Amino acid sequence: MGATETLARFVLSTPSTAIPDSILHEGKRCIINYLGVALYASADPSMQILTGMFQEEGGNPQAALIGSAMSTSLQNAALANGYLAHLEDYDDTHFPTVIHPSAPTIPAAIAVGERQNATGLDVLTATVLGIEACCRIGLSVHPHHYDAGWHITGTCGVFGSVVAAGRLLGLDEGQMVNALGIAGTQAAGVRETFGSMSKPFHAGRSAQSGVLAGLLASRGFTSTATILEGRRGFAAVLSTQSNMEQITGELGERWELPNNGLKPYACGVVSHPLIDAMIRFRNDHGVKVEDVVSVTANVQPLVLELMDRQHPRIGLEGKFSHQHSMAVGLVDGGAFPAQYTDERVLDPTIIALRDKIKATVDPKMPEDAAEVTVTLKDGRSITEKVDHATGAPENPMSDAKLEEKFLNLASRVLSKDQSEKLLARLWDIDKVGNIGEIMEMARP
């Protein structure tokens, strides 16, 4: 049996009782993080582009848009809610693939779950299995696929969304194999679009593509049975090297969710250790921006590959500027959505500090580590070495910090009371009788 059929059988045959409690808990954390980030993003003006198009085209309103009174079709809901999940770049990240697995997976699970009147436990289980599939497929082509310029959230995300959707639709094994094929042939997204609305659009399209694949397969639409391992399949075409054992090895025994980190900062994850260092300079050493002569950093290669933008022009570009992220870390003591507005990237104080920052690649530096030195006008040089960034698997965000993040984000569109009640219900999502209850609570 090939990788595609093996994966299809696993995601359909695994009951929630076979998933360790610790993994289900991580799944809850992903859903809480996802909803908080999406609620905050729902107030972004760019959402009006999508909702305006949905209203113009019409459609059967089967699923809710997060943070909105509007309902729309399953595919449109998955697209919009996936877009919201990734717009602020404040969602989760799987190490080492840098996939953002929740953004494509959870919107598909919730949209289909609403139509199917699924329980919270059904949606939680579908989410965990979808993220597992997405991350394992990412590992099978890591790092060659990403290095070629593919946005791995967009490409591998379709597999997370189709697994979640297909399980909730009650597909049989043959249908799930076809659904994986239909999803895989839609895999897309290139890194050239980073810093624009098209980056979170990749996550939305992945969610939408997975829902479409599941719906088509449920009606008898066919595809290849070897989308993952085939001679002209996903791995062979989109990567120079692959390892199918990463997909099928120890299924149900080794889980990838513990390697999924929740972000404390609203920007590219490879800059997070740099932000940690700058916050330490501010908080532990009392460094002030006016005293800085220069800042030098030894960084992992992906920092310059993904986030070398000395002077971003808009807020979304700032999320992919390690210079901007470091600068706001020192000046503001954080890197939250407020630090990535169009106004903030054009602030003269921030611009001046960005000009003083230089980074050098250290090929041996881990993804979640960095070493930063600040030189001050009084002649002192201070160095901070970050071994594991805040939010990385080895230094995870606590449940308490996650709750704080959720409440801060949700309060942009929900009342304090609404936010607190929704958070409490999400921790008990496995006891929710119908996922529609959660989506109703996520309306302002």
C-alpha positions as CSV (number, residue, x, y, z in Angstrom):
1,M,0.0,0.0,0.0
2,G,1.4,3.4,-1.0
3,A,1.7,6.5,1.1
4,T,-1.6,8.1,-0.1
5,E,-3.7,5.0,0.7
6,T,-1.9,4.5,4.0
7,L,-2.6,8.0,5.1
8,A,-6.2,7.9,3.9
9,R,-6.9,4.7,5.9
10,F,-5.2,6.2,9.0
11,V,-7.2,9.5,9.1
12,L,-10.5,7.7,8.6
13,S,-10.0,4.7,10.9
14,T,-8.5,6.5,13.9
15,P,-11.1,7.2,16.6
16,S,-10.7,10.1,19.0
17,T,-10.1,7.7,21.8
18,A,-6.9,6.5,20.1
19,I,-5.5,10.1,20.2
20,P,-3.5,10.8,23.4
21,D,-5.1,13.4,25.7
22,S,-2.0,15.6,25.4
23,I,-2.4,15.7,21.6
24,L,-6.1,16.6,21.9
25,H,-5.1,19.3,24.3
26,E,-2.7,20.7,21.7
27,G,-5.5,20.6,19.2
28,K,-7.6,22.7,21.6
29,R,-4.8,25.2,21.9
30,C,-4.6,25.4,18.1
31,I,-8.3,26.1,17.8
32,I,-8.2,28.8,20.6
33,N,-5.2,30.4,18.9
34,Y,-6.8,30.2,15.5
35,L,-10.1,31.8,16.6
36,G,-8.3,34.6,18.5
37,V,-6.2,35.6,15.6
38,A,-9.1,35.3,13.1
39,L,-11.4,37.4,15.3
40,Y,-8.8,40.2,15.4
41,A,-8.2,40.0,11.7
42,S,-11.9,40.1,10.9
43,A,-11.9,43.9,11.4
44,D,-9.3,44.4,8.8
45,P,-10.5,46.4,5.8
46,S,-9.3,43.8,3.3
47,M,-12.1,41.5,4.4
48,Q,-14.5,43.8,2.7
49,I,-13.0,42.8,-0.6
50,L,-13.9,39.2,0.0
51,T,-17.3,39.7,1.6
52,G,-18.2,42.2,-1.2
53,M,-17.4,39.6,-3.7
54,F,-19.4,36.9,-1.9
55,Q,-22.4,39.2,-1.6
56,E,-22.2,40.0,-5.3
57,E,-22.0,36.4,-6.4
58,G,-24.5,35.0,-3.8
59,G,-24.6,31.4,-2.7
60,N,-26.2,29.1,-0.2
61,P,-25.4,30.4,3.3
62,Q,-24.2,27.2,5.1
63,A,-21.3,28.4,7.2
64,A,-20.4,31.5,9.3
65,L,-17.7,34.0,8.8
66,I,-15.7,34.6,11.9
67,G,-16.3,37.9,13.6
68,S,-19.2,38.7,11.2
69,A,-23.0,38.4,11.1
70,M,-22.6,37.0,7.6
71,S,-23.0,33.4,6.5
72,T,-21.9,32.1,3.1
73,S,-21.2,28.9,1.2
74,L,-18.9,26.3,2.6
75,Q,-16.1,27.1,0.1
76,N,-16.4,30.9,0.7
77,A,-16.4,30.5,4.4
78,A,-13.3,28.3,4.3
79,L,-11.6,30.8,2.0
80,A,-12.4,33.8,4.2
81,N,-11.8,32.2,7.6
82,G,-8.5,30.7,6.3
83,Y,-7.4,34.2,5.1
84,L,-8.3,35.7,8.4
85,A,-6.2,33.0,10.2
86,H,-3.0,34.0,8.4
87,L,-3.5,37.7,7.7
88,E,-1.7,38.9,10.8
89,D,1.0,36.2,10.6
90,Y,0.1,35.5,14.2
91,D,-0.9,31.9,13.8
92,D,1.0,28.7,14.7
93,T,4.1,27.4,13.0
94,H,5.3,23.8,12.7
95,F,9.0,23.2,13.2
96,P,11.1,22.7,11.2
97,T,8.9,22.9,8.1
98,V,7.5,26.4,8.9
99,I,4.0,25.3,7.8
100,H,1.2,27.3,9.4
101,P,-1.1,24.2,9.7
102,S,-4.1,25.6,11.5
103,A,-4.9,28.3,9.0
104,P,-5.9,25.9,6.2
105,T,-7.1,23.0,8.4
106,I,-9.4,24.5,11.0
107,P,-11.5,26.6,8.7
108,A,-12.3,23.5,6.6
109,A,-13.2,21.5,9.7
110,I,-15.5,24.2,11.0
111,A,-17.2,25.0,7.8
112,V,-18.0,21.3,7.0
113,G,-18.7,20.7,10.6
114,E,-21.4,23.4,10.6
115,R,-23.1,21.8,7.6
116,Q,-22.9,18.3,9.1
117,N,-24.1,19.4,12.6
118,A,-20.8,17.9,13.9
119,T,-20.0,17.9,17.6
120,G,-17.1,19.8,19.0
121,L,-15.2,16.5,19.5
122,D,-15.7,15.6,15.9
123,V,-14.2,18.9,14.8
124,L,-11.4,18.7,17.3
125,T,-10.5,15.2,16.1
126,A,-10.7,16.2,12.4
127,T,-8.4,19.2,13.2
128,V,-5.8,17.0,14.9
129,L,-5.7,14.5,12.1
130,G,-5.7,17.2,9.4
131,I,-2.8,19.0,11.0
132,E,-1.0,15.7,11.4
133,A,-1.4,14.9,7.7
134,C,-0.4,18.4,6.7
135,C,2.8,18.5,8.8
136,R,3.9,14.9,7.9
137,I,3.6,15.7,4.1
138,G,5.6,18.9,4.7
139,L,8.3,16.9,6.4
140,S,8.4,14.5,3.5
141,V,9.6,17.3,1.2
142,H,11.4,19.5,3.7
143,P,13.5,21.6,3.1
144,H,13.8,21.2,-0.7
145,H,10.2,22.1,-1.5
146,Y,10.3,25.4,0.4
147,D,13.8,26.2,-0.9
148,A,12.5,26.1,-4.4
149,G,10.1,29.0,-3.6
150,W,6.9,27.2,-2.8
151,H,4.9,28.6,0.2
152,I,4.5,25.4,2.1
153,T,1.4,26.5,3.9
154,G,-0.4,26.9,0.6
155,T,0.9,23.7,-0.9
156,C,0.7,21.3,2.0
157,G,-2.2,23.1,3.6
158,V,-4.6,21.5,1.1
159,F,-3.9,18.1,2.6
160,G,-4.7,19.3,6.1
161,S,-8.0,20.8,5.0
162,V,-9.1,17.9,2.9
163,V,-8.4,15.4,5.7
164,A,-10.5,17.5,8.1
165,A,-13.3,18.0,5.6
166,G,-13.3,14.4,4.3
167,R,-13.4,12.9,7.8
168,L,-16.4,15.1,8.7
169,L,-18.1,14.4,5.5
170,G,-17.9,10.7,6.3
171,L,-15.9,9.7,3.2
172,D,-15.0,6.1,2.7
173,E,-11.4,5.0,2.1
174,G,-11.6,5.1,-1.7
175,Q,-13.3,8.6,-1.6
176,M,-10.6,9.9,0.7
177,V,-7.9,8.7,-1.6
178,N,-9.6,10.5,-4.4
179,A,-10.1,13.6,-2.2
180,L,-6.4,13.7,-1.4
181,G,-5.7,13.6,-5.2
182,I,-8.2,16.3,-6.0
183,A,-6.7,18.5,-3.2
184,G,-3.1,17.7,-4.2
185,T,-3.5,18.8,-7.8
186,Q,-4.7,22.2,-6.5
187,A,-1.6,22.7,-4.3
188,A,-0.2,26.2,-5.0
189,G,1.4,29.3,-3.5
190,V,4.7,30.9,-4.1
191,R,6.8,32.9,-1.7
192,E,7.2,35.9,-4.0
193,T,3.9,37.2,-2.7
194,F,5.1,37.5,0.9
195,G,4.3,40.9,2.4
196,S,1.0,41.3,0.5
197,M,-2.6,40.1,0.9
198,S,-1.7,37.1,-1.4
199,K,0.2,35.4,1.4
200,P,-2.8,34.8,3.7
201,F,-4.8,34.2,0.5
202,H,-2.7,31.0,0.1
203,A,-4.0,29.7,3.5
204,G,-7.6,30.6,2.5
205,R,-7.3,28.9,-0.9
206,S,-5.9,25.8,0.7
207,A,-8.9,25.6,3.1
208,Q,-11.2,26.2,0.2
209,S,-9.5,23.6,-2.0
210,G,-9.7,21.0,0.7
211,V,-13.4,21.6,1.2
212,L,-14.0,21.4,-2.6
213,A,-12.0,18.2,-2.9
214,G,-14.0,16.6,-0.1
215,L,-17.3,17.6,-1.6
216,L,-16.4,16.4,-5.1
217,A,-15.1,13.1,-3.8
218,S,-18.2,12.5,-1.8
219,R,-20.2,12.7,-5.1
220,G,-17.9,10.3,-6.9
221,F,-15.4,12.6,-8.5
222,T,-12.1,10.7,-9.1
223,S,-8.4,11.4,-9.0
224,T,-5.1,9.5,-8.8
225,A,-4.5,7.0,-6.0
226,T,-0.9,8.1,-5.8
227,I,-0.9,11.8,-5.5
228,L,1.8,11.8,-2.8
229,E,4.2,9.1,-4.0
230,G,3.5,9.0,-7.8
231,R,6.1,9.5,-10.5
232,R,4.5,12.8,-11.4
233,G,2.8,13.3,-8.0
234,F,3.0,16.1,-5.5
235,A,6.5,15.2,-4.1
236,A,8.1,14.4,-7.4
237,V,6.9,17.6,-9.1
238,L,7.2,20.1,-6.3
239,S,10.4,19.0,-4.6
240,T,13.8,17.8,-5.7
241,Q,13.9,15.2,-2.9
242,S,11.3,13.5,-0.8
243,N,10.9,10.8,1.9
244,M,7.6,9.0,2.1
245,E,8.6,7.4,5.4
246,Q,8.0,10.8,7.0
247,I,4.3,10.4,6.0
248,T,3.7,6.8,6.9
249,G,6.2,6.0,9.6
250,E,4.9,5.4,13.1
251,L,1.4,6.7,12.3
252,G,-0.6,7.0,15.5
253,E,2.6,6.6,17.6
254,R,4.6,9.7,16.7
255,W,2.6,12.9,16.6
256,E,3.6,16.2,15.1
257,L,1.5,18.6,17.1
258,P,4.1,18.9,19.9
259,N,6.4,20.4,17.2
260,N,3.8,23.1,16.5
261,G,4.5,26.4,18.2
262,L,2.0,29.2,18.9
263,K,3.4,32.6,18.0
264,P,3.9,35.4,20.6
265,Y,4.7,37.9,17.8
266,A,2.7,38.9,14.7
267,C,5.4,38.3,12.1
268,G,7.6,35.8,10.4
269,V,8.6,33.2,12.9
270,V,12.3,33.2,12.1
271,S,12.6,36.7,13.5
272,H,11.2,35.7,16.9
273,P,14.5,35.0,18.6
274,L,15.7,38.4,17.4
275,I,12.7,40.1,18.9
276,D,13.3,38.2,22.2
277,A,16.8,39.5,22.3
278,M,15.8,43.1,21.7
279,I,13.1,42.9,24.4
280,R,15.8,41.6,26.8
281,F,18.0,44.6,25.9
282,R,15.1,46.9,26.8
283,N,13.8,45.2,29.9
284,D,16.9,43.6,31.4
285,H,19.6,46.1,30.5
286,G,17.6,49.4,30.2
287,V,18.8,50.0,26.6
288,K,17.1,53.1,25.0
289,V,16.8,53.6,21.3
290,E,18.7,56.9,21.4
291,D,21.7,55.3,22.9
292,V,22.2,52.7,20.2
293,V,25.1,53.0,17.8
294,S,24.7,49.6,16.1
295,V,23.1,46.2,16.3
296,T,24.6,43.1,14.9
297,A,23.1,39.6,14.8
298,N,24.1,36.1,13.9
299,V,21.1,34.4,12.4
300,Q,19.7,31.3,10.8
301,P,19.8,31.4,6.9
302,L,16.1,31.7,6.6
303,V,16.1,35.1,8.3
304,L,17.8,36.8,5.3
305,E,16.0,34.5,2.8
306,L,12.6,35.4,4.1
307,M,12.8,38.6,6.1
308,D,15.6,40.9,4.8
309,R,13.6,44.1,4.1
310,Q,15.5,47.1,5.4
311,H,12.7,49.5,4.6
312,P,9.2,48.0,4.3
313,R,6.7,50.3,2.7
314,I,3.5,48.9,4.3
315,G,2.6,47.1,7.4
316,L,2.3,43.7,5.8
317,E,5.8,44.0,4.4
318,G,7.0,44.9,7.9
319,K,6.0,41.4,9.0
320,F,8.7,40.2,6.8
321,S,11.4,42.6,7.8
322,H,13.7,41.3,10.6
323,Q,15.0,44.9,10.9
324,H,11.6,46.3,11.6
325,S,10.7,43.5,14.0
326,M,13.9,44.0,15.9
327,A,13.4,47.7,16.0
328,V,9.8,47.6,17.5
329,G,11.0,44.9,19.9
330,L,13.4,47.5,21.4
331,V,11.2,50.6,21.1
332,D,7.8,49.1,21.9
333,G,8.8,46.1,23.9
334,G,6.7,43.8,21.7
335,A,5.8,42.9,18.1
336,F,2.0,42.7,18.1
337,P,-0.4,43.6,15.3
338,A,-0.2,47.3,16.3
339,Q,3.5,47.2,15.5
340,Y,2.8,46.2,11.9
341,T,0.6,49.0,10.6
342,D,1.4,51.2,7.6
343,E,2.0,54.1,10.0
344,R,4.4,52.2,12.3
345,V,6.7,51.1,9.4
346,L,7.1,54.7,8.4
347,D,7.9,56.0,11.9
348,P,11.2,58.0,11.8
349,T,12.5,56.5,15.1
350,I,11.9,53.0,13.8
351,I,13.4,53.8,10.4
352,A,16.5,55.2,12.1
353,L,17.0,52.1,14.2
354,R,16.4,49.8,11.3
355,D,19.3,51.4,9.5
356,K,21.6,50.4,12.4
357,I,20.8,46.7,12.2
358,K,23.0,44.3,10.4
359,A,22.7,40.5,10.3
360,T,25.2,37.7,9.3
361,V,24.2,34.2,8.5
362,D,25.4,31.4,10.6
363,P,24.6,28.1,8.8
364,K,24.7,26.2,12.0
365,M,22.3,28.4,13.9
366,P,19.0,26.6,14.7
367,E,15.7,28.0,13.4
368,D,14.6,29.2,16.8
369,A,17.9,30.7,17.9
370,A,19.9,33.9,17.4
371,E,22.8,35.9,18.9
372,V,22.5,39.7,19.0
373,T,24.9,42.4,20.1
374,V,24.1,46.0,20.7
375,T,26.8,48.7,20.8
376,L,26.0,51.8,22.8
377,K,27.2,55.4,22.7
378,D,29.0,55.0,26.0
379,G,31.2,52.3,24.4
380,R,29.6,49.3,26.0
381,S,28.6,46.2,23.9
382,I,25.9,43.8,25.3
383,T,25.2,40.4,23.8
384,E,22.1,38.3,24.2
385,K,22.0,34.7,23.0
386,V,18.5,33.2,22.5
387,D,18.6,29.4,22.4
388,H,14.9,28.8,21.8
389,A,12.6,31.6,20.9
390,T,9.4,32.2,22.9
391,G,6.7,30.0,21.4
392,A,9.0,27.5,19.9
393,P,8.4,23.8,20.9
394,E,11.3,23.8,23.3
395,N,10.0,27.1,24.9
396,P,6.2,26.9,24.4
397,M,3.6,29.4,25.1
398,S,1.8,28.4,28.3
399,D,-2.0,28.0,28.5
400,A,-2.2,31.1,30.6
401,K,-0.3,33.2,28.0
402,L,-2.4,31.7,25.3
403,E,-5.5,32.8,27.2
404,E,-4.1,36.3,27.5
405,K,-3.3,36.4,23.8
406,F,-6.8,35.2,22.9
407,L,-8.6,37.7,25.1
408,N,-6.5,40.6,23.9
409,L,-7.2,39.7,20.2
410,A,-10.9,38.8,20.6
411,S,-11.6,42.0,22.4
412,R,-11.2,43.9,19.1
413,V,-14.6,42.6,18.0
414,L,-16.2,40.9,21.0
415,S,-17.1,42.3,24.4
416,K,-15.1,41.2,27.4
417,D,-17.9,38.9,28.6
418,Q,-18.3,37.4,25.1
419,S,-14.6,36.7,24.8
420,E,-14.4,35.1,28.2
421,K,-17.4,32.9,27.6
422,L,-16.1,31.8,24.2
423,L,-12.7,31.0,25.6
424,A,-14.2,28.8,28.4
425,R,-16.3,27.0,25.8
426,L,-13.3,26.4,23.6
427,W,-11.4,24.7,26.4
428,D,-14.4,22.3,26.6
429,I,-14.9,22.0,22.9
430,D,-14.9,18.2,23.2
431,K,-18.2,18.6,25.2
432,V,-19.9,20.9,22.7
433,G,-22.9,19.2,21.1
434,N,-22.9,21.2,17.8
435,I,-20.0,23.2,16.4
436,G,-22.5,25.8,15.3
437,E,-22.7,26.9,18.9
438,I,-19.0,28.0,18.8
439,M,-19.5,29.9,15.6
440,E,-22.5,31.7,17.0
441,M,-20.5,32.8,20.0
442,A,-17.8,34.1,17.6
443,R,-20.2,36.7,16.2
444,P,-20.0,40.3,17.5
